[in-house]
Structures are given as C-alpha cells and as structure tokens.
Amino acid sequence: MAGHVKLGSFEFRREREAGFRELEALIRRVETGGLRSLRPGDVLRLPVLYRATVSSLSVARAISLDRNLLDYLESLCARAYVQVYAPKRRLAAAAAEFLRDGFPFAVRSLRRPIALAAMLLLLGVVAGFALTVADPENFYSLVSEDLAAGRDPAASTESLRAALYCERAPPGGSLAFFTAGLFTHNARVGFLAFFLGFFAGVPAFALLFVNGLTLGAFAGLHHSRGLTVDLLGWLLPHGITELTAVVLCGGAGLALGSALVFPGRRTRLSSLAAAGREGARVVLGTVPLFFVAGLVEGVLRQTVMVLPARLAIAASTAVFLLAWFLLLGRRSK
C-alpha cells in the first residue's frame, strides 16, 4: 500500500512538476526583486500557476498522497498567496492614501456623533465663559492650578498680554511649560474621549463638556481684560487643529457609546465592533493632527508675533481642514 502511494505521488508530481517549478522560480524572483523583476507575461502567468497549484494541492489531499508532497505544495501555495494577494504598497504610500481618502471618508461617515461632540465642547466653552465673566473666582473651580500656570484672575492685564506675545514668561511658569501642558492635556482628552465610549458614551459626554469649560474660562478671563482678539490670535493657529482632533476623537467615542446602547438589528458585540473599526480609523487620523498642532504651538506661535499674521494662519488652517474633510475621499469605500 505504501509503495502504491509513493508511486501515485511520483506520477502525480511528474505530470505537474513543470508548473510547480515555474511557479517556484517566479516566486523566488518576486521575493528577491519584487514584482518589477517580472516581465509583463510573467505577471499574468503568476496567478494562473498559483490557482493550478492550489487545485493540485486539493487533489493531492483528496487522494491522500504522501506527506512530503503535501508539505511541499502547502509551502509553495502559501508563498504564492503572499505574492499574489498581499498588498504591494509601501508604508508611506499606504499612509498617504489613508490620509487622502480613508480618513476624510471615515470622518464623514461619523458626521453625526462628531457634530454632537462639537456641540458638547461648544456648550462647555459658553458655560465656562459665562461663569468666569459673571464671577472671576469661578475660574479657580474650572481650571486646575498646573494648567493655569499663573494665568488666573490674580495676574495683571499686562502680564497676561505679555504672555500671549512671549514678551516675558507668565507668572507661575514659562509659556513653553504652559503650551506643552495644554497640548498634553488636549491629546489626553481626545484619546480618553474615544476609549471612554466603551462605557455607553457617558464619560465621553462629560469629558468634552469639562474640556470646553476650561477653554471657556480662559476666554472669559482674557475677555474681561480686553484681550479677546489677542487670545484668539494666540490660541487659534494651533487650537483649530488641536480642538478639531479632540472633537473627532470625541465623536468616535460617542459612536461607540451609541453602538452599545442602540445596536439596532445587530448584536451589541457586532455593533460595537463595527463602530470600533470606524472610530479607530478616525482616531488614527488625529495623530498627525495632534503632531502638527504641537509643532505650531511650540515653534510657529513663538516666532510669529504679529496678530494679523496669526489670524491669517488660523484662517488658512480652517479652510484647509474643511477642504480636506469635505472634498477628499469621495471614492473611498
């Protein structure tokens, strides 16, 4: 019986060995030199040989040929599968395509929870602004001491203005310390807003609103000193990018909470998995946004001291982000 199997394996391989050898040679060339090492005819030949080898493997399994032949065919098919079906793009090309198409498409697909996140943040800003203008002492309840870094109602108007234009360090700490703290704070808020969506979205609601309260308190403090436009020129060049990233993360977190509470016809697990995949794409896209915001916050804003120039940078950033999210990725699936 063993001799019969060996004879069958020999005949089986002899009849098809030319195709196996040809496929193996093509795979070796692709593995060492990439697809560009193949001629156009070889590129067309590769999937044909792969499918024929898969068919041979299926037959060999069905008629129980010897183990060595099965191992060889399985290895050959696995190597060919990688070359036929695996992505051939470089990481940089895949990242560029994601930012150009996948990310803006994912943002538009979550436009409702993202709009809700923006409303929550805005409500917090309005509330914090109103509370601080009505009573400056409320500032201390809305902004932590380390984040304020001395920029509080006890600081003089001259000191607050000097800090906005880097003329001298703000009381209680350097401007670099304050900007680094603000960047770290907002990045943490953004990522937490996404991950807290797993808890039915309620913590994400609170986190966005509280972050808005902090911003509103700073705006109210500077407004009461006649520094509203100066603060906007200081905050918006990096704040538009940074707060956009926070809102996108928050919208992704709210989408998770919605999928958990309102799964529709799906099971909660499958609904949460689908929302998590889409939300993760949005959060992944915010990483370069936080990075760019950090660069603007730490470098550009420290060197550009002219208020009209700062406002022009902020307006250009807003137009760019709107065009990115509204116009790109229309053909992405």
PyMOL commands that set and color helices and strands:
alter all, ss='L'
color gray80, all
select helices_A, chain A and resi 2-33+35-37+40-62+67-85+91-109+111-134+136-142+145-148+157-164+175-199+202-224+228-261+268-303+307-327
alter helices_A, ss='H'
color red, helices_A
deselect
rebuild
show_as cartoon
